[in-house]
Amino acid sequence: MFNNVKIVIELLIQLIGVVAWPVTVIIILLVFRRNIESLFLRVKRADLPGGVSIETFPDEIREAIELSQEVKEEKPIQEIKEGRPVIPLTEVNVRMLNLGLSPSPSGLDINYYRQLAEKDPNLALAGLRMEIEIMIKNLGIGWRIAFRERDSASIMARKLHNKRAITSRQSELIQTIVRLCNSAVHGVKVTREQALEILDLALILRDQYVAWLSWGFKDK
């Protein structure tokens, strides 16, 4: 069910476009809220898909925070040339469209999901999961890496690392955040504080992704 919802969401994003991204997100949440919430109720046992359990969820967040510091401090695979400015968030969707990439439903504005987490932490992480997958697929296009339709976000992250598009630590952080988001989608009750911590982790990946968009690839 969730795969079907995801496909429709991506179509909506493409159709409505960049300018109306806030409207897009609202429509997605209103139309598919019942479907997403039903997914939250599916798993009531401790063991969950992806290796994260209800009991280990807080520990996984703490480990992800430590990993994020390593990602923040390490030298990226590619660096921006000195003096070249990073494009502002208000221009990232235009930049992605010019490069032939998929735009972001929130314009990569993590603050949108922080506000959503105040009311529904699980739904905020479901939205973050979608954002991360869009970024991963765009990286694959930019680095000419072939992904299969059935590839999960974790598999795609590993393929990016194998092709030296991202570091091993970046790949680990992506996979960890995806596991946490998947747990939220599949039934783990996430607190507001936990959701905000995970969203803060995603900021590091978001900023590095925006830097990648600023490297000067030729437009489509």
Secondary structure in CASP SS format (residue, H / E / C, confidence):
PFRMAT SS
TARGET T0000
AUTHOR 0000-0000-0000
METHOD secondary structure of the structure
MODEL  1
M C 1.00
F H 1.00
N H 1.00
N H 1.00
V H 1.00
K H 1.00
I H 1.00
V H 1.00
I H 1.00
E H 1.00
L H 1.00
L H 1.00
I H 1.00
Q H 1.00
L H 1.00
I H 1.00
G C 1.00
V C 1.00
V C 1.00
A C 1.00
W H 1.00
P H 1.00
V H 1.00
T H 1.00
V H 1.00
I H 1.00
I H 1.00
I H 1.00
L H 1.00
L H 1.00
V H 1.00
F H 1.00
R H 1.00
R H 1.00
N H 1.00
I H 1.00
E H 1.00
S H 1.00
L H 1.00
F H 1.00
L C 1.00
R C 1.00
V C 1.00
K C 1.00
R C 1.00
A C 1.00
D C 1.00
L C 1.00
P H 1.00
G H 1.00
G H 1.00
V C 1.00
S C 1.00
I C 1.00
E C 1.00
T C 1.00
F H 1.00
P H 1.00
D H 1.00
E H 1.00
I H 1.00
R H 1.00
E H 1.00
A H 1.00
I H 1.00
E H 1.00
L H 1.00
S H 1.00
Q H 1.00
E H 1.00
V H 1.00
K H 1.00
E H 1.00
E C 1.00
K C 1.00
P C 1.00
I C 1.00
Q C 1.00
E C 1.00
I C 1.00
K C 1.00
E C 1.00
G C 1.00
R C 1.00
P C 1.00
V C 1.00
I C 1.00
P C 1.00
L H 1.00
T H 1.00
E H 1.00
V H 1.00
N H 1.00
V H 1.00
R H 1.00
M H 1.00
L H 1.00
N H 1.00
L C 1.00
G C 1.00
L C 1.00
S C 1.00
P C 1.00
S C 1.00
P C 1.00
S C 1.00
G C 1.00
L C 1.00
D C 1.00
I H 1.00
N H 1.00
Y H 1.00
Y H 1.00
R H 1.00
Q H 1.00
L H 1.00
A H 1.00
E C 1.00
K C 1.00
D C 1.00
P H 1.00
N H 1.00
L H 1.00
A H 1.00
L H 1.00
A H 1.00
G H 1.00
L H 1.00
R H 1.00
M H 1.00
E H 1.00
I H 1.00
E H 1.00
I H 1.00
M H 1.00
I H 1.00
K H 1.00
N H 1.00
L H 1.00
G H 1.00
I H 1.00
G H 1.00
W C 1.00
R C 1.00
I C 1.00
A C 1.00
F C 1.00
R C 1.00
E C 1.00
R C 1.00
D C 1.00
S C 1.00
A H 1.00
S H 1.00
I H 1.00
M H 1.00
A H 1.00
R H 1.00
K H 1.00
L H 1.00
H H 1.00
N H 1.00
K C 1.00
R C 1.00
A C 1.00
I C 1.00
T C 1.00
S H 1.00
R H 1.00
Q H 1.00
S H 1.00
E H 1.00
L H 1.00
I H 1.00
Q H 1.00
T H 1.00
I H 1.00
V H 1.00
R H 1.00
L H 1.00
C H 1.00
N H 1.00
S H 1.00
A H 1.00
V H 1.00
H C 1.00
G C 1.00
V C 1.00
K C 1.00
V C 1.00
T C 1.00
R H 1.00
E H 1.00
Q H 1.00
A H 1.00
L H 1.00
E H 1.00
I H 1.00
L H 1.00
D H 1.00
L H 1.00
A H 1.00
L H 1.00
I H 1.00
L H 1.00
R H 1.00
D H 1.00
Q H 1.00
Y H 1.00
V H 1.00
A H 1.00
W H 1.00
L H 1.00
S C 1.00
W C 1.00
G C 1.00
F C 1.00
K C 1.00
D C 1.00
K C 1.00
END
